[in-house]
């Protein structure tokens, strides 16, 4: 066991029998080491003014999470040491800082104990997750020691994220004499995950009769969103404090040394429904991706359909109407209803709205191809020309005005390839990439319930979905009913069930086979698709990686 003490530290703020902790639930931008250190200093000074003795920052907050191959940069160690040294002027408050530790033993995911200009100790994460979105064994070496430090009469043990999901680390700290546990986390959002966190922490604390301070990161990073929800849990498993979800917040909690328990917050934050937390995650993911990438605004191809309608709502909620530009690009198959509904929604949300017909562009491309196509029957090729004309226009507007093109494809379409490469897939970010079509409807209805006047016209939600690439086209001409399709997709993608297992659940065997073939045959499209916010347990992208060329048998 490594044991570092700050026992001689004194506090101006609390009685000798109490220790006040600040959980700094905040967004720390990946790669901005000096900027993150400055934010830590400011948060520490503010927390000290509020009476805090100890402030705790999220996992790897100094570098941001996940830093990926930035951890392999030769200059990393020097930059981190300079940033830690820059925090030496913060006095009269203990800082627990998540950072990457690099020395001759390796690279570690670590927590530093800083007090009055000195580093009193550090802890290296012991359990390195290597599943789903996590790839920590690629970068980090495994920590092997428990770390405790004494402060104002209590012994504090440190853990980092995955460590608390295992039984052994917290039990070892208990056996070594810990009075309470601090765990630093960068736990990405998934629908329903906060309930699982609470259940886990209640189990760990009550098993060991040990209070736990759990601080989580918040904000969007590429395709991930961190939803905060930091927690203070009593030794009996009851929650004493809970931070808001998706918001920057410094949560203050005071520990009574004699009673060995925390004070309780007067009012807990409101619980979020599944639709509410999903919607907020999509808003935060888009907001932080656009703002931190330096774009001044975004462009959405508004079709009059439900996917682009929901995307437009999320965009306005994320960035404000003044940064959102909607473009309607009608062709001869575009219905009058679509034109009316697109215009109505744009006006309702007060966004810039332009109608840019694509007839001349499509006919020009067709004329160019006519000598080559004159002996071929019309098929989806001609339909895709329409989608690609729209993609070309949106990208041209992006080039000219510097705005990011947002694509509107949902997870159901991405799964089965019901999309056009370099057409409706053209863009830099796909808001609904991890949202099944049935969930699109649920989120659209949820967003409409938030206001007296619906922001999405009702008939956009109720009329049959259509790509409008040919006369009287409906999605269900090519796809099964979305409720059935999504159920099959969830079994195959999210649950990794095999063909026969899905059939055994009561689905038509031919439909299952057709659906699974479409999923497997569309991997090449997904590999070229824009990134989008992860909200499920199995999102396309870093969580699901399949070879483009393979001979895997679906029925095997």
Buried (B, 14 or more C-beta within 10 A) or exposed (E): EBBBBBEEBEBEBBEEEBBBBBBBBBBBBBEBBEEBBBBBBEBBBBBBEEBBBBBBBBBBBBBBBBBBEBBEEEEBBEBBEEBBEBBEEBEBBBBBBBBBBBEEEEBBBBBBBBBBEEBBBBBBBBBBBEEBBBBBEEBBBBBEEBBBBBBBEBBBBBBBBBBBBEEEBBBBBBEBEBBBBBBBBBBBBBBEBBEEBBEBBBEBBBEBEBBBBBBBBBBBBBBBBBBBBBBBBBBEBEBBBBBBBBBBBBBBBBBEBEEBBBBEBEEEBEEBEEBBBBBBBBBBBBBBBBBBEEBEBBBBBBBBBBBBBBBBBBBBBBBEBEBBBBBBBBBEBBBEEBBEBBBBBBEBBEBBBEBBBBEEBBBEBEEEBEEEBEEEEEEEEBBBBBBBBBBBBBBEBBEEEEBBBBBBBBBBBBBBBBBBBEBBBBBBBBBBBBBBBBBBBBBBBBBBEEEEEBBBBEEBBEBEBBBBBBEEBEBEEEBBEBEBBBBBBBBBBBEEBBBEEBBEEEBEEEBBBBBBEBBBEBBEBBEEBBBBBBBBBBBBBBBBEEEEEEEEEBEE
